Amino acid sequence: MRPSRRSLLLAAPLTALGLTACGGEDAPATTGGAGAEDTTGTATGSAAAGAFPVTVEHALGSTTVEAQPQRIVCLGWGSQDVLWALDLQPLAVPEVTYGALEDGTLPWWQGRFDAATTRFLPNPDTGEVPLEQIAALAPDLVLAVYSGITDTDYASLSRIAPTVAYPDQPWLTTWQDQTTLVGRAVGRSAQAEQLVADTEADLAERAAASPDLRGRTFSYVYATDANLSVYLPGDPRVDLLHALGLVDAPGVGALADSTPTFYAEVAKERVRDLDSDLVVGYGGQTREQFTADPVYSTMPAVAAGAVAWLDDESLVSATSATVLNIPWQLDRLVPLLTAAARA
């Protein structure tokens, strides 16, 4: 699973808006001093009393953070959002290559991103982790909680700084787990748990205010002229719609039972396997092209106009949910879903 993250997590479902990690060579261990780039610490404020040392378990191992981190590098998608929500500043974050504003940031970062303290790491199409650049920053913590780093990447990164990976599978970290894992690693577990509780309460309120969505089946697709990719349960964008009251189409549930990744490709001749009350999607087609396609238009939801099409790149980016972007995206997504459900 090594295609460009841009083409699948954002622009197509195989990539990830951060850095998919190809195996890199070991980087030299770096703790600062001669040869390290002179940067200021960026994590501010105090952790909970007695929070350190803390050990965080994850899919690639066990990571101990001995003291409150001050120089935090983020890889993959969304860890920086959690830091900002916890009133911390990361030292470095992946360059945004999809859905960015003119200054290279995302809309929900406004008022939080500070170019004086946070820099961008390269986000190349090759997906390689920029080990040399990370080592030069002399971080004291690397967060790759929602990412695709490999065992080799993890070993290389861990020689630079304590590194926290995903809890189970690459690119299948819930926004709740991302928030609590990051919170634990930076000594702010209680604050992180409160953020999760507050966001879940907001989701519940929005679901209660959206009765048209309750119990309606959906398929979440990335469409091209050739075929569909469908996102599966466990992917954050799908799980967020579950929280709003939508339920998986039967065919999506069947695919999830037999597919170990966060998406499945569906040939055009099998698109009726995804029949549902509404279709949520984006991709290499406009809404007009998708609904006019002679094959896709055989899907009952498409024929009925029950399509919530995401043509805003920033909104597409936000659907890989984080505790920080959920309110921003739902303000824009719920009206689209409601209009599709009423079609």
Contacts in CASP RR format, 6 or more apart in sequence:
PFRMAT RR
TARGET T0000
AUTHOR 0000-0000-0000
METHOD contacts of the structure
MODEL  1
MRPSRRSLLLAAPLTALGLTACGGEDAPATTGGAGAEDTTGTATGSAAAG
AFPVTVEHALGSTTVEAQPQRIVCLGWGSQDVLWALDLQPLAVPEVTYGA
LEDGTLPWWQGRFDAATTRFLPNPDTGEVPLEQIAALAPDLVLAVYSGIT
DTDYASLSRIAPTVAYPDQPWLTTWQDQTTLVGRAVGRSAQAEQLVADTE
ADLAERAAASPDLRGRTFSYVYATDANLSVYLPGDPRVDLLHALGLVDAP
GVGALADSTPTFYAEVAKERVRDLDSDLVVGYGGQTREQFTADPVYSTMP
AVAAGAVAWLDDESLVSATSATVLNIPWQLDRLVPLLTAAARA
1 14 0 8 1.000
1 20 0 8 1.000
1 170 0 8 1.000
1 261 0 8 1.000
2 20 0 8 1.000
2 22 0 8 1.000
2 127 0 8 1.000
3 12 0 8 1.000
3 14 0 8 1.000
3 15 0 8 1.000
3 20 0 8 1.000
4 14 0 8 1.000
4 15 0 8 1.000
4 20 0 8 1.000
4 125 0 8 1.000
4 126 0 8 1.000
4 127 0 8 1.000
5 14 0 8 1.000
5 15 0 8 1.000
5 16 0 8 1.000
5 17 0 8 1.000
5 18 0 8 1.000
5 19 0 8 1.000
5 20 0 8 1.000
5 123 0 8 1.000
5 127 0 8 1.000
6 12 0 8 1.000
6 15 0 8 1.000
6 17 0 8 1.000
6 97 0 8 1.000
6 98 0 8 1.000
6 125 0 8 1.000
7 14 0 8 1.000
7 15 0 8 1.000
8 14 0 8 1.000
8 15 0 8 1.000
8 16 0 8 1.000
8 222 0 8 1.000
8 229 0 8 1.000
8 263 0 8 1.000
9 15 0 8 1.000
9 16 0 8 1.000
9 17 0 8 1.000
9 18 0 8 1.000
9 77 0 8 1.000
9 171 0 8 1.000
9 320 0 8 1.000
10 16 0 8 1.000
10 17 0 8 1.000
10 97 0 8 1.000
10 98 0 8 1.000
10 99 0 8 1.000
10 313 0 8 1.000
10 316 0 8 1.000
10 317 0 8 1.000
10 320 0 8 1.000
11 98 0 8 1.000
11 283 0 8 1.000
11 284 0 8 1.000
12 222 0 8 1.000
12 224 0 8 1.000
12 229 0 8 1.000
12 283 0 8 1.000
12 284 0 8 1.000
13 222 0 8 1.000
13 229 0 8 1.000
13 231 0 8 1.000
13 262 0 8 1.000
13 263 0 8 1.000
14 229 0 8 1.000
14 263 0 8 1.000
16 76 0 8 1.000
16 77 0 8 1.000
16 146 0 8 1.000
16 147 0 8 1.000
16 148 0 8 1.000
16 171 0 8 1.000
16 320 0 8 1.000
17 76 0 8 1.000
17 77 0 8 1.000
17 94 0 8 1.000
17 96 0 8 1.000
17 97 0 8 1.000
17 98 0 8 1.000
17 317 0 8 1.000
17 320 0 8 1.000
18 75 0 8 1.000
18 76 0 8 1.000
18 77 0 8 1.000
18 94 0 8 1.000
18 123 0 8 1.000
18 147 0 8 1.000
19 75 0 8 1.000
19 76 0 8 1.000
19 94 0 8 1.000
19 121 0 8 1.000
19 123 0 8 1.000
19 127 0 8 1.000
19 128 0 8 1.000
19 129 0 8 1.000
19 130 0 8 1.000
19 147 0 8 1.000
20 76 0 8 1.000
20 127 0 8 1.000
20 147 0 8 1.000
20 148 0 8 1.000
21 75 0 8 1.000
21 127 0 8 1.000
21 128 0 8 1.000
21 129 0 8 1.000
21 144 0 8 1.000
21 147 0 8 1.000
21 148 0 8 1.000
21 149 0 8 1.000
21 150 0 8 1.000
21 153 0 8 1.000
22 126 0 8 1.000
22 127 0 8 1.000
22 128 0 8 1.000
22 129 0 8 1.000
22 150 0 8 1.000
22 153 0 8 1.000
23 128 0 8 1.000
23 129 0 8 1.000
23 150 0 8 1.000
23 152 0 8 1.000
23 153 0 8 1.000
23 156 0 8 1.000
24 128 0 8 1.000
24 129 0 8 1.000
24 131 0 8 1.000
24 152 0 8 1.000
24 153 0 8 1.000
24 156 0 8 1.000
25 131 0 8 1.000
25 156 0 8 1.000
26 155 0 8 1.000
26 156 0 8 1.000
26 159 0 8 1.000
27 131 0 8 1.000
27 132 0 8 1.000
27 134 0 8 1.000
27 135 0 8 1.000
27 156 0 8 1.000
27 157 0 8 1.000
27 159 0 8 1.000
27 160 0 8 1.000
28 135 0 8 1.000
28 159 0 8 1.000
29 159 0 8 1.000
29 160 0 8 1.000
30 36 0 8 1.000
30 135 0 8 1.000
30 136 0 8 1.000
30 138 0 8 1.000
30 160 0 8 1.000
31 138 0 8 1.000
32 138 0 8 1.000
33 138 0 8 1.000
35 136 0 8 1.000
36 135 0 8 1.000
36 136 0 8 1.000
36 137 0 8 1.000
36 138 0 8 1.000
37 136 0 8 1.000
37 137 0 8 1.000
37 138 0 8 1.000
39 71 0 8 1.000
39 91 0 8 1.000
39 119 0 8 1.000
39 137 0 8 1.000
39 138 0 8 1.000
40 117 0 8 1.000
41 70 0 8 1.000
41 71 0 8 1.000
41 91 0 8 1.000
41 117 0 8 1.000
42 70 0 8 1.000
42 71 0 8 1.000
42 72 0 8 1.000
42 88 0 8 1.000
42 89 0 8 1.000
42 90 0 8 1.000
42 91 0 8 1.000
42 117 0 8 1.000
42 118 0 8 1.000
43 68 0 8 1.000
43 69 0 8 1.000
43 70 0 8 1.000
43 71 0 8 1.000
43 72 0 8 1.000
43 83 0 8 1.000
43 88 0 8 1.000
43 89 0 8 1.000
43 90 0 8 1.000
43 91 0 8 1.000
43 186 0 8 1.000
44 87 0 8 1.000
44 88 0 8 1.000
44 89 0 8 1.000
45 87 0 8 1.000
45 88 0 8 1.000
46 68 0 8 1.000
47 68 0 8 1.000
47 186 0 8 1.000
47 187 0 8 1.000
47 188 0 8 1.000
48 187 0 8 1.000
48 188 0 8 1.000
48 189 0 8 1.000
48 190 0 8 1.000
51 68 0 8 1.000
51 187 0 8 1.000
51 188 0 8 1.000
51 189 0 8 1.000
52 65 0 8 1.000
52 66 0 8 1.000
52 67 0 8 1.000
52 68 0 8 1.000
52 187 0 8 1.000
53 64 0 8 1.000
53 65 0 8 1.000
53 66 0 8 1.000
53 67 0 8 1.000
54 64 0 8 1.000
54 65 0 8 1.000
54 184 0 8 1.000
54 185 0 8 1.000
54 187 0 8 1.000
55 62 0 8 1.000
55 63 0 8 1.000
55 64 0 8 1.000
55 65 0 8 1.000
56 62 0 8 1.000
56 63 0 8 1.000
56 64 0 8 1.000
56 65 0 8 1.000
56 164 0 8 1.000
56 181 0 8 1.000
56 184 0 8 1.000
56 185 0 8 1.000
57 167 0 8 1.000
58 145 0 8 1.000
58 164 0 8 1.000
58 165 0 8 1.000
58 166 0 8 1.000
58 167 0 8 1.000
58 181 0 8 1.000
59 165 0 8 1.000
59 166 0 8 1.000
59 167 0 8 1.000
59 168 0 8 1.000
59 169 0 8 1.000
60 149 0 8 1.000
60 151 0 8 1.000
60 154 0 8 1.000
60 165 0 8 1.000
60 166 0 8 1.000
61 154 0 8 1.000
61 165 0 8 1.000
63 158 0 8 1.000
63 162 0 8 1.000
63 163 0 8 1.000
63 164 0 8 1.000
63 185 0 8 1.000
64 162 0 8 1.000
65 141 0 8 1.000
65 162 0 8 1.000
65 185 0 8 1.000
65 186 0 8 1.000
65 187 0 8 1.000
66 162 0 8 1.000
67 140 0 8 1.000
68 186 0 8 1.000
68 187 0 8 1.000
69 139 0 8 1.000
69 140 0 8 1.000
69 141 0 8 1.000
69 162 0 8 1.000
69 185 0 8 1.000
69 186 0 8 1.000
70 140 0 8 1.000
71 91 0 8 1.000
71 137 0 8 1.000
71 138 0 8 1.000
71 139 0 8 1.000
71 140 0 8 1.000
71 141 0 8 1.000
72 83 0 8 1.000
72 88 0 8 1.000
72 90 0 8 1.000
72 91 0 8 1.000
72 139 0 8 1.000
72 140 0 8 1.000
72 141 0 8 1.000
72 142 0 8 1.000
72 143 0 8 1.000
72 186 0 8 1.000
73 90 0 8 1.000
73 91 0 8 1.000
73 92 0 8 1.000
73 121 0 8 1.000
73 134 0 8 1.000
73 137 0 8 1.000
73 139 0 8 1.000
73 141 0 8 1.000
73 142 0 8 1.000
73 143 0 8 1.000
73 161 0 8 1.000
74 80 0 8 1.000
74 83 0 8 1.000
74 90 0 8 1.000
74 92 0 8 1.000
74 93 0 8 1.000
74 94 0 8 1.000
74 142 0 8 1.000
74 143 0 8 1.000
74 144 0 8 1.000
75 94 0 8 1.000
75 121 0 8 1.000
75 129 0 8 1.000
75 142 0 8 1.000
75 143 0 8 1.000
75 144 0 8 1.000
75 147 0 8 1.000
75 149 0 8 1.000
75 157 0 8 1.000
76 94 0 8 1.000
76 144 0 8 1.000
76 146 0 8 1.000
76 147 0 8 1.000
76 148 0 8 1.000
77 94 0 8 1.000
77 146 0 8 1.000
77 147 0 8 1.000
77 320 0 8 1.000
77 322 0 8 1.000
78 145 0 8 1.000
78 146 0 8 1.000
78 178 0 8 1.000
78 320 0 8 1.000
78 322 0 8 1.000
78 324 0 8 1.000
79 90 0 8 1.000
79 143 0 8 1.000
79 144 0 8 1.000
79 145 0 8 1.000
79 146 0 8 1.000
79 178 0 8 1.000
79 182 0 8 1.000
80 90 0 8 1.000
80 93 0 8 1.000
80 118 0 8 1.000
81 108 0 8 1.000
81 109 0 8 1.000
81 322 0 8 1.000
81 323 0 8 1.000
81 324 0 8 1.000
81 325 0 8 1.000
82 145 0 8 1.000
82 178 0 8 1.000
82 179 0 8 1.000
82 182 0 8 1.000
82 183 0 8 1.000
82 192 0 8 1.000
82 195 0 8 1.000
82 322 0 8 1.000
82 323 0 8 1.000
82 324 0 8 1.000
83 89 0 8 1.000
83 90 0 8 1.000
83 143 0 8 1.000
83 182 0 8 1.000
83 186 0 8 1.000
84 90 0 8 1.000
84 109 0 8 1.000
84 112 0 8 1.000
84 113 0 8 1.000
84 324 0 8 1.000
85 179 0 8 1.000
85 195 0 8 1.000
85 323 0 8 1.000
85 324 0 8 1.000
86 182 0 8 1.000
86 183 0 8 1.000
86 186 0 8 1.000
86 188 0 8 1.000
86 191 0 8 1.000
86 192 0 8 1.000
86 195 0 8 1.000
88 186 0 8 1.000
88 188 0 8 1.000
89 114 0 8 1.000
89 117 0 8 1.000
89 118 0 8 1.000
90 118 0 8 1.000
91 117 0 8 1.000
91 118 0 8 1.000
91 119 0 8 1.000
91 137 0 8 1.000
91 139 0 8 1.000
92 118 0 8 1.000
92 119 0 8 1.000
92 120 0 8 1.000
92 121 0 8 1.000
92 133 0 8 1.000
92 134 0 8 1.000
92 137 0 8 1.000
92 139 0 8 1.000
93 118 0 8 1.000
93 119 0 8 1.000
93 120 0 8 1.000
93 121 0 8 1.000
94 120 0 8 1.000
94 121 0 8 1.000
94 123 0 8 1.000
95 104 0 8 1.000
95 120 0 8 1.000
95 121 0 8 1.000
95 122 0 8 1.000
95 123 0 8 1.000
96 104 0 8 1.000
96 105 0 8 1.000
96 106 0 8 1.000
96 120 0 8 1.000
96 123 0 8 1.000
96 317 0 8 1.000
97 123 0 8 1.000
98 313 0 8 1.000
98 316 0 8 1.000
98 317 0 8 1.000
99 106 0 8 1.000
99 313 0 8 1.000
99 314 0 8 1.000
99 316 0 8 1.000
99 317 0 8 1.000
100 106 0 8 1.000
100 314 0 8 1.000
101 107 0 8 1.000
101 314 0 8 1.000
103 115 0 8 1.000
104 120 0 8 1.000
105 113 0 8 1.000
106 314 0 8 1.000
106 317 0 8 1.000
106 318 0 8 1.000
106 325 0 8 1.000
107 314 0 8 1.000
107 318 0 8 1.000
107 328 0 8 1.000
108 318 0 8 1.000
108 324 0 8 1.000
108 325 0 8 1.000
108 328 0 8 1.000
108 329 0 8 1.000
112 324 0 8 1.000
119 137 0 8 1.000
121 130 0 8 1.000
121 133 0 8 1.000
121 134 0 8 1.000
122 130 0 8 1.000
122 133 0 8 1.000
124 130 0 8 1.000
129 149 0 8 1.000
129 153 0 8 1.000
129 156 0 8 1.000
129 157 0 8 1.000
131 156 0 8 1.000
131 157 0 8 1.000
131 160 0 8 1.000
134 142 0 8 1.000
134 157 0 8 1.000
134 160 0 8 1.000
135 160 0 8 1.000
139 160 0 8 1.000
139 161 0 8 1.000
140 161 0 8 1.000
140 162 0 8 1.000
141 161 0 8 1.000
141 162 0 8 1.000
141 163 0 8 1.000
141 164 0 8 1.000
141 185 0 8 1.000
141 186 0 8 1.000
142 157 0 8 1.000
142 160 0 8 1.000
142 161 0 8 1.000
142 162 0 8 1.000
142 163 0 8 1.000
142 164 0 8 1.000
143 163 0 8 1.000
143 164 0 8 1.000
143 182 0 8 1.000
143 185 0 8 1.000
144 153 0 8 1.000
144 154 0 8 1.000
144 157 0 8 1.000
144 163 0 8 1.000
144 164 0 8 1.000
144 165 0 8 1.000
144 166 0 8 1.000
145 164 0 8 1.000
145 165 0 8 1.000
145 166 0 8 1.000
145 167 0 8 1.000
145 173 0 8 1.000
145 177 0 8 1.000
145 178 0 8 1.000
145 181 0 8 1.000
145 182 0 8 1.000
146 166 0 8 1.000
146 171 0 8 1.000
146 173 0 8 1.000
146 178 0 8 1.000
146 236 0 8 1.000
146 320 0 8 1.000
147 165 0 8 1.000
147 166 0 8 1.000
147 170 0 8 1.000
147 171 0 8 1.000
148 166 0 8 1.000
148 170 0 8 1.000
148 171 0 8 1.000
149 157 0 8 1.000
149 163 0 8 1.000
149 165 0 8 1.000
149 166 0 8 1.000
149 170 0 8 1.000
154 163 0 8 1.000
154 165 0 8 1.000
157 163 0 8 1.000
164 181 0 8 1.000
164 182 0 8 1.000
164 185 0 8 1.000
166 172 0 8 1.000
166 173 0 8 1.000
167 173 0 8 1.000
167 177 0 8 1.000
167 181 0 8 1.000
169 260 0 8 1.000
171 235 0 8 1.000
171 261 0 8 1.000
171 262 0 8 1.000
172 234 0 8 1.000
172 235 0 8 1.000
172 262 0 8 1.000
173 181 0 8 1.000
173 236 0 8 1.000
174 234 0 8 1.000
174 236 0 8 1.000
174 239 0 8 1.000
175 199 0 8 1.000
175 236 0 8 1.000
175 240 0 8 1.000
175 321 0 8 1.000
175 322 0 8 1.000
175 323 0 8 1.000
175 326 0 8 1.000
176 196 0 8 1.000
176 200 0 8 1.000
178 322 0 8 1.000
178 323 0 8 1.000
179 192 0 8 1.000
179 195 0 8 1.000
179 196 0 8 1.000
179 322 0 8 1.000
179 323 0 8 1.000
180 189 0 8 1.000
180 192 0 8 1.000
180 193 0 8 1.000
180 196 0 8 1.000
182 192 0 8 1.000
183 189 0 8 1.000
183 191 0 8 1.000
183 192 0 8 1.000
184 192 0 8 1.000
195 323 0 8 1.000
196 323 0 8 1.000
199 323 0 8 1.000
199 326 0 8 1.000
199 327 0 8 1.000
200 243 0 8 1.000
202 326 0 8 1.000
202 327 0 8 1.000
202 330 0 8 1.000
203 240 0 8 1.000
203 243 0 8 1.000
203 244 0 8 1.000
203 326 0 8 1.000
203 330 0 8 1.000
204 243 0 8 1.000
206 244 0 8 1.000
206 330 0 8 1.000
206 334 0 8 1.000
207 213 0 8 1.000
207 214 0 8 1.000
207 243 0 8 1.000
207 244 0 8 1.000
207 245 0 8 1.000
210 244 0 8 1.000
210 245 0 8 1.000
210 334 0 8 1.000
210 337 0 8 1.000
210 338 0 8 1.000
212 338 0 8 1.000
212 341 0 8 1.000
212 342 0 8 1.000
213 244 0 8 1.000
213 245 0 8 1.000
213 246 0 8 1.000
213 337 0 8 1.000
213 338 0 8 1.000
213 341 0 8 1.000
214 245 0 8 1.000
215 245 0 8 1.000
215 246 0 8 1.000
215 247 0 8 1.000
216 245 0 8 1.000
216 246 0 8 1.000
216 247 0 8 1.000
216 277 0 8 1.000
216 278 0 8 1.000
216 341 0 8 1.000
217 246 0 8 1.000
217 247 0 8 1.000
217 248 0 8 1.000
217 249 0 8 1.000
217 250 0 8 1.000
217 276 0 8 1.000
217 277 0 8 1.000
217 278 0 8 1.000
218 241 0 8 1.000
218 246 0 8 1.000
218 247 0 8 1.000
218 248 0 8 1.000
218 249 0 8 1.000
218 276 0 8 1.000
218 277 0 8 1.000
218 278 0 8 1.000
218 279 0 8 1.000
218 280 0 8 1.000
219 230 0 8 1.000
219 249 0 8 1.000
219 251 0 8 1.000
219 252 0 8 1.000
219 274 0 8 1.000
219 275 0 8 1.000
219 276 0 8 1.000
219 279 0 8 1.000
219 280 0 8 1.000
219 301 0 8 1.000
220 230 0 8 1.000
220 231 0 8 1.000
220 235 0 8 1.000
220 237 0 8 1.000
220 238 0 8 1.000
220 241 0 8 1.000
220 252 0 8 1.000
220 279 0 8 1.000
220 280 0 8 1.000
220 281 0 8 1.000
221 228 0 8 1.000
221 229 0 8 1.000
221 230 0 8 1.000
221 231 0 8 1.000
221 274 0 8 1.000
221 279 0 8 1.000
221 280 0 8 1.000
221 281 0 8 1.000
222 228 0 8 1.000
222 229 0 8 1.000
222 230 0 8 1.000
222 231 0 8 1.000
222 263 0 8 1.000
222 281 0 8 1.000
222 282 0 8 1.000
222 283 0 8 1.000
222 284 0 8 1.000
223 281 0 8 1.000
223 282 0 8 1.000
223 283 0 8 1.000
223 284 0 8 1.000
223 285 0 8 1.000
223 290 0 8 1.000
223 296 0 8 1.000
224 283 0 8 1.000
224 284 0 8 1.000
224 285 0 8 1.000
225 284 0 8 1.000
225 285 0 8 1.000
225 293 0 8 1.000
226 268 0 8 1.000
227 265 0 8 1.000
227 266 0 8 1.000
227 267 0 8 1.000
227 268 0 8 1.000
228 265 0 8 1.000
228 266 0 8 1.000
228 268 0 8 1.000
228 271 0 8 1.000
228 274 0 8 1.000
228 296 0 8 1.000
229 263 0 8 1.000
229 264 0 8 1.000
229 265 0 8 1.000
229 266 0 8 1.000
230 252 0 8 1.000
230 255 0 8 1.000
230 263 0 8 1.000
230 264 0 8 1.000
230 266 0 8 1.000
230 274 0 8 1.000
231 237 0 8 1.000
231 238 0 8 1.000
231 262 0 8 1.000
231 263 0 8 1.000
232 238 0 8 1.000
232 252 0 8 1.000
232 253 0 8 1.000
232 255 0 8 1.000
232 256 0 8 1.000
232 259 0 8 1.000
232 261 0 8 1.000
232 262 0 8 1.000
232 263 0 8 1.000
232 264 0 8 1.000
233 239 0 8 1.000
233 242 0 8 1.000
233 248 0 8 1.000
233 252 0 8 1.000
233 253 0 8 1.000
233 256 0 8 1.000
234 262 0 8 1.000
235 262 0 8 1.000
235 263 0 8 1.000
236 319 0 8 1.000
236 320 0 8 1.000
236 321 0 8 1.000
237 319 0 8 1.000
237 320 0 8 1.000
237 321 0 8 1.000
238 248 0 8 1.000
239 321 0 8 1.000
240 319 0 8 1.000
240 321 0 8 1.000
240 326 0 8 1.000
241 280 0 8 1.000
241 337 0 8 1.000
242 248 0 8 1.000
244 330 0 8 1.000
244 334 0 8 1.000
244 337 0 8 1.000
246 278 0 8 1.000
246 337 0 8 1.000
248 256 0 8 1.000
249 274 0 8 1.000
249 275 0 8 1.000
249 276 0 8 1.000
249 277 0 8 1.000
251 273 0 8 1.000
251 274 0 8 1.000
251 275 0 8 1.000
252 274 0 8 1.000
252 276 0 8 1.000
254 273 0 8 1.000
255 264 0 8 1.000
255 266 0 8 1.000
255 273 0 8 1.000
256 264 0 8 1.000
266 273 0 8 1.000
266 274 0 8 1.000
268 295 0 8 1.000
268 296 0 8 1.000
269 295 0 8 1.000
271 295 0 8 1.000
271 296 0 8 1.000
271 298 0 8 1.000
271 299 0 8 1.000
272 298 0 8 1.000
272 299 0 8 1.000
274 299 0 8 1.000
275 299 0 8 1.000
275 300 0 8 1.000
275 301 0 8 1.000
276 299 0 8 1.000
276 301 0 8 1.000
277 301 0 8 1.000
277 306 0 8 1.000
277 341 0 8 1.000
278 301 0 8 1.000
278 306 0 8 1.000
278 307 0 8 1.000
278 308 0 8 1.000
278 337 0 8 1.000
278 340 0 8 1.000
278 341 0 8 1.000
278 343 0 8 1.000
279 299 0 8 1.000
279 301 0 8 1.000
279 302 0 8 1.000
279 306 0 8 1.000
279 307 0 8 1.000
279 308 0 8 1.000
279 340 0 8 1.000
280 307 0 8 1.000
280 308 0 8 1.000
280 310 0 8 1.000
280 337 0 8 1.000
280 340 0 8 1.000
281 290 0 8 1.000
281 307 0 8 1.000
281 308 0 8 1.000
281 309 0 8 1.000
281 310 0 8 1.000
282 309 0 8 1.000
282 310 0 8 1.000
282 311 0 8 1.000
282 316 0 8 1.000
285 293 0 8 1.000
286 309 0 8 1.000
286 311 0 8 1.000
287 307 0 8 1.000
287 309 0 8 1.000
287 311 0 8 1.000
290 296 0 8 1.000
290 302 0 8 1.000
290 307 0 8 1.000
290 309 0 8 1.000
291 297 0 8 1.000
291 302 0 8 1.000
291 305 0 8 1.000
291 307 0 8 1.000
296 302 0 8 1.000
297 303 0 8 1.000
301 307 0 8 1.000
301 340 0 8 1.000
304 343 0 8 1.000
305 340 0 8 1.000
305 343 0 8 1.000
306 340 0 8 1.000
306 341 0 8 1.000
306 343 0 8 1.000
307 340 0 8 1.000
307 343 0 8 1.000
308 333 0 8 1.000
308 336 0 8 1.000
308 337 0 8 1.000
308 339 0 8 1.000
308 340 0 8 1.000
309 336 0 8 1.000
310 316 0 8 1.000
310 319 0 8 1.000
310 333 0 8 1.000
310 336 0 8 1.000
312 332 0 8 1.000
315 329 0 8 1.000
315 332 0 8 1.000
315 333 0 8 1.000
318 325 0 8 1.000
318 328 0 8 1.000
318 329 0 8 1.000
319 329 0 8 1.000
319 333 0 8 1.000
321 329 0 8 1.000
END
